[in-house]
Structure formats: C-alpha cells, structure tokens
Amino acid sequence: MRRALVVAASIVVPVAAPAAAASAEPLPAGRLSVVGGPRNGTGGLADELGLGYAFGVEAGYQPMSPTQRIGWGASWSTHFSRYGEGSSRVADQLKMVEIDLGLRARVVMGARGRLVLHVGGGGALLRLNEPVVRNGETVSQRAMVRLRFSQSGQ
C-alpha cells in the first residue's frame, strides 16, 4: 500500500506543479536540410526521360528576428537526379547534378505578418552524363530567379 502511494505521488506531483511561463525561442539564422523524392522531366524531354528520383542537400542563412519585416539571406543547394532505365544514348541511366547559389530577400506583408514574400536570384550549374540539350553539351550555366509566397496560420 505504501508503495502505491509513493508511485501515485510521483505521478501527481509533477503534473500538478505549476508550469513555467512559456516563451518563444529565437529562430535559428541558418538551416541545413536533406531533400528527396520523385522527379519528372518537363517540356519536350518529359516523355523521353520519364519518371526519376532526386536527392540532395540544401543550406541557407537568413539572420532575421521574428519581428523584422524585411531581411536578406543566402542559399545553396546541390541535387542529384536519376532518370529512366535503358537510355538509348550513351549510358543506361541519365544522371544529373544541379548546384545553385543565390541571395534572397524576405518581406513580411500585412498587419498581422501572416503573408511572407521571398524573392531571390543567383547562378546555377547543371551537369549531365549524356548530351540531351539541343546544342549537344552536357554542362550548362544559367541564371535563376525564385519567387515564393508563404502564409502562416498564426
């Protein structure tokens, strides 16, 4: 009986104790993430490439406090993709590596700050193991522009 009282007291006391005041922790300035999933070709090559998969690493740095309305950031990503089995060209499988590096701005809009606009730009490098572009090259450099809206439910 005494043991049952001790066990009951050890459960009830922590639950009944007053909770400390909750406070928001500051958001981290950086992020590092691993991504992956299915991927499909687009445009004129969609049928030829078929369904593939992609995986990669993304990183970013955006030193902004939650109350700041305008801020800047930097992003980097590297993605590896594989398409189709039994390609009729050079290799059995089309392999692609994409690397991009860019700067971006974040603007919090609205009175409550629920709508956020992300605008960014930078450079990207694309490397393929087979020539699939019209000029027959396997390396391509290009500019990138990104525009994204997000909305929080706060």
JOKALIN-V503309 format. One record per pair of residues at least 6 apart in sequence whose C-alpha atoms are under 8 Angstrom apart, sorted by sequence separation. I is the first residue (numbers start at 1). J is the second residue. D is the distance in whole Angstrom. If there is no record, write none. Layout:
I_J_D + I_J_D
//
This chain:
40_46_7 + 41_47_7 + 86_92_5 + 87_93_6 + 108_114_7 + 109_115_5 + 131_137_5 + 132_138_7 + 64_71_6 + 85_92_6 + 86_93_6 + 87_94_7 + 108_115_6 + 109_116_6 + 131_138_5 + 41_49_6 + 63_71_7 + 64_72_8 + 84_92_8 + 85_93_5 + 108_116_4 + 109_117_7 + 130_138_6 + 40_49_8 + 41_50_6 + 62_71_7 + 63_72_7 + 84_93_6 + 107_116_6 + 108_117_6 + 129_138_7 + 40_50_6 + 41_51_7 + 62_72_6 + 63_73_7 + 83_93_6 + 84_94_7 + 106_116_7 + 107_117_5 + 128_138_5 + 40_51_5 + 62_73_4 + 82_93_7 + 83_94_5 + 106_117_6 + 107_118_7 + 127_138_6 + 128_139_6 + 39_51_6 + 40_52_6 + 61_73_5 + 62_74_7 + 82_94_6 + 83_95_7 + 106_118_5 + 126_138_8 + 127_139_5 + 38_51_7 + 39_52_5 + 40_53_8 + 60_73_7 + 61_74_5 + 82_95_5 + 105_118_6 + 106_119_7 + 126_139_6 + 127_140_7 + 38_52_6 + 39_53_5 + 60_74_6 + 61_75_6 + 81_95_6 + 82_96_6 + 104_118_7 + 105_119_5 + 125_139_7 + 126_140_5 + 38_53_4 + 39_54_6 + 60_75_4 + 80_95_7 + 81_96_5 + 104_119_5 + 105_120_6 + 125_140_6 + 126_141_6 + 37_53_6 + 38_54_6 + 59_75_6 + 60_76_6 + 80_96_6 + 81_97_6 + 104_120_4 + 125_141_5 + 36_53_7 + 37_54_6 + 58_75_8 + 59_76_5 + 80_97_5 + 103_120_6 + 104_121_6 + 124_141_6 + 125_142_7 + 36_54_5 + 37_55_7 + 58_76_6 + 59_77_6 + 79_97_6 + 80_98_7 + 102_120_7 + 103_121_6 + 123_141_7 + 124_142_5 + 36_55_4 + 58_77_4 + 78_97_7 + 79_98_5 + 102_121_5 + 103_122_6 + 123_142_6 + 124_143_6 + 35_55_5 + 36_56_6 + 57_77_6 + 58_78_6 + 78_98_6 + 79_99_7 + 102_122_4 + 123_143_5 + 124_144_7 + 34_55_7 + 35_56_5 + 56_77_7 + 57_78_5 + 77_98_8 + 78_99_4 + 101_122_6 + 102_123_6 + 122_143_6 + 123_144_6 + 34_56_6 + 35_57_6 + 56_78_5 + 57_79_7 + 77_99_6 + 78_100_7 + 100_122_7 + 101_123_6 + 121_143_7 + 122_144_5 + 34_57_5 + 35_58_7 + 56_79_4 + 76_99_8 + 77_100_5 + 100_123_6 + 101_124_7 + 121_144_5 + 122_145_7 + 33_57_6 + 34_58_6 + 55_79_6 + 56_80_6 + 76_100_6 + 77_101_7 + 100_124_4 + 121_145_4 + 32_57_7 + 33_58_5 + 54_79_7 + 55_80_5 + 76_101_5 + 99_124_6 + 100_125_6 + 120_145_6 + 121_146_6 + 32_58_6 + 33_59_6 + 54_80_6 + 55_81_7 + 75_101_6 + 76_102_7 + 98_124_7 + 99_125_5 + 119_145_8 + 120_146_5 + 32_59_4 + 54_81_4 + 74_101_8 + 75_102_5 + 98_125_6 + 99_126_7 + 119_146_6 + 120_147_7 + 31_59_5 + 32_60_7 + 53_81_6 + 54_82_7 + 74_102_6 + 75_103_6 + 98_126_5 + 118_146_8 + 119_147_5 + 30_59_7 + 31_60_5 + 52_81_7 + 53_82_6 + 74_103_4 + 75_104_8 + 97_126_6 + 98_127_7 + 118_147_6 + 119_148_7 + 30_60_6 + 31_61_6 + 52_82_5 + 53_83_7 + 73_103_6 + 74_104_6 + 96_126_7 + 97_127_5 + 117_147_7 + 118_148_5 + 30_61_4 + 52_83_4 + 72_103_7 + 73_104_5 + 96_127_6 + 97_128_7 + 117_148_6 + 118_149_6 + 29_61_6 + 30_62_6 + 51_83_6 + 52_84_6 + 72_104_6 + 73_105_6 + 96_128_5 + 117_149_5 + 29_62_5 + 30_63_7 + 50_83_7 + 51_84_7 + 72_105_4 + 73_106_8 + 95_128_6 + 96_129_7 + 116_149_6 + 117_150_7 + 29_63_5 + 49_83_6 + 50_84_6 + 71_105_6 + 72_106_6 + 94_128_7 + 95_129_6 + 115_149_7 + 116_150_5 + 28_63_8 + 29_64_7 + 49_84_6 + 70_105_7 + 71_106_5 + 94_129_6 + 95_130_8 + 115_150_6 + 116_151_6 + 70_106_6 + 71_107_7 + 94_130_7 + 115_151_5 + 27_64_8 + 69_106_8 + 70_107_5 + 114_151_5 + 115_152_7 + 27_65_7 + 69_107_6 + 70_108_6 + 91_129_8 + 114_152_5 + 26_65_7 + 27_66_7 + 69_108_5 + 91_130_7 + 114_153_7 + 26_66_8 + 68_108_8 + 69_109_7 + 90_130_6 + 114_154_7 + 89_130_7 + 39_81_8 + 49_94_8
//
